[in-house]
Amino acid sequence: MLESRIRLKRSIKFNSNNSGFTLLEISLVVVLLGIALGIAIPSLQKPYARYQLQVTARQLVSDIRYLEQTAQSKESNNYTITFDFTNDCYYMQENTVTLPNRYKKLPGSVDMNPTNFTDNILKIKQDGTIVKNGHVRLSSKLKVGDLYVYVYQHTGRVRLSDKPPSP
């Protein structure tokens, strides 16, 4: 009986030295993961830039609709959206005061271009329509395309398109 216990202890000793990974094996796995990530990350930049452009454009459409509804519900002509294309941002205002949490800075991969609104300001009437037709062009800095946000005067309709305005 004592002899079988000694054999069991010896077999445990031999097996415990063979478990785990060596430093070489771990280093090899880390190097292979680094190479795989080095190949994958650059190929994902353009799809991510397109995603950021689409999300930004949809957020702008949503914000314009929100302000149109706010102007209509409060029956006020004092709502505007000012587009600052030099700083790639826009802000929503009531009587020249920026509304809380309504200053929007665009992501670093998205450019805002000059709009065709007077002084780059979208003015909203109390019935939820706007003073003048116009559009905002958002561009990707990685050249994955442009998106246009169109706003229509008489209906207040806001739509998103990848087609430029007709001359």
VENJO-V39696 format. One record per pair of residues at least 12 apart in sequence whose C-alpha atoms are under 8 Angstrom apart, sorted by the first residue. I is the first residue (numbers start at 1). J is the second residue. D is the distance in whole Angstrom. If there is no record, write none. Layout:
I;J;D
I;J;D
This chain:
46;142;7
46;144;7
49;109;6
49;110;8
49;140;7
49;142;7
49;144;7
50;140;7
50;144;6
50;145;8
52;107;7
52;109;7
52;110;7
53;109;8
53;110;6
53;138;7
53;139;7
53;140;6
53;147;8
54;147;8
56;106;7
56;107;8
56;110;8
57;138;7
57;147;7
57;148;8
57;149;7
57;160;7
58;160;7
60;149;8
61;149;7
61;158;6
61;159;7
61;160;7
64;81;8
64;158;8
65;158;7
67;79;7
67;80;8
67;92;8
67;124;8
68;124;6
68;125;8
68;127;8
68;128;4
68;129;7
68;156;8
69;128;6
70;128;8
71;124;7
71;125;7
71;126;5
71;127;7
71;128;6
72;125;8
72;126;5
72;127;5
72;128;5
74;126;8
75;126;5
75;127;7
76;125;7
76;126;5
77;123;8
77;124;6
77;125;5
77;126;5
78;93;8
78;94;5
78;95;5
78;123;8
78;124;7
78;125;8
78;126;8
79;92;7
79;93;6
79;94;5
79;95;7
79;123;6
79;124;6
79;125;8
80;92;6
80;93;5
80;94;7
80;96;8
80;121;7
80;122;5
80;123;5
80;124;6
81;93;6
81;121;6
81;122;5
81;123;7
82;120;6
82;121;4
82;122;6
83;114;8
83;115;8
83;120;5
83;121;6
84;112;8
84;120;7
85;111;8
85;112;5
85;113;6
85;114;6
86;112;8
88;105;6
88;106;6
88;110;8
88;111;6
88;112;5
89;103;7
89;104;5
89;105;4
89;106;6
89;112;7
90;103;6
90;104;5
90;105;7
91;103;4
91;104;6
109;140;6
109;141;5
109;142;7
110;138;7
110;139;6
110;140;5
110;141;6
111;138;6
111;139;5
111;140;6
111;141;6
112;136;8
112;137;6
112;138;5
112;139;6
113;136;7
113;137;6
113;138;6
113;139;7
114;136;7
114;137;8
115;134;7
115;135;6
115;136;5
115;137;7
116;134;6
116;135;6
116;136;7
117;132;7
117;133;8
117;134;6
117;135;7
128;156;6
129;152;8
129;153;6
129;154;6
129;155;6
129;156;4
129;157;8
130;151;8
130;152;7
130;153;5
130;154;7
130;156;6
131;153;6
132;152;7
132;153;5
133;150;8
133;151;6
133;152;5
133;153;5
134;150;6
134;151;6
134;152;7
135;148;6
135;149;5
135;150;4
135;151;6
136;148;6
136;149;5
136;150;7
137;149;7
145;162;8
146;162;6
147;160;7
147;161;6
147;162;5
147;163;7
148;160;6
148;161;5
148;162;6
148;163;7
148;164;7
149;161;7
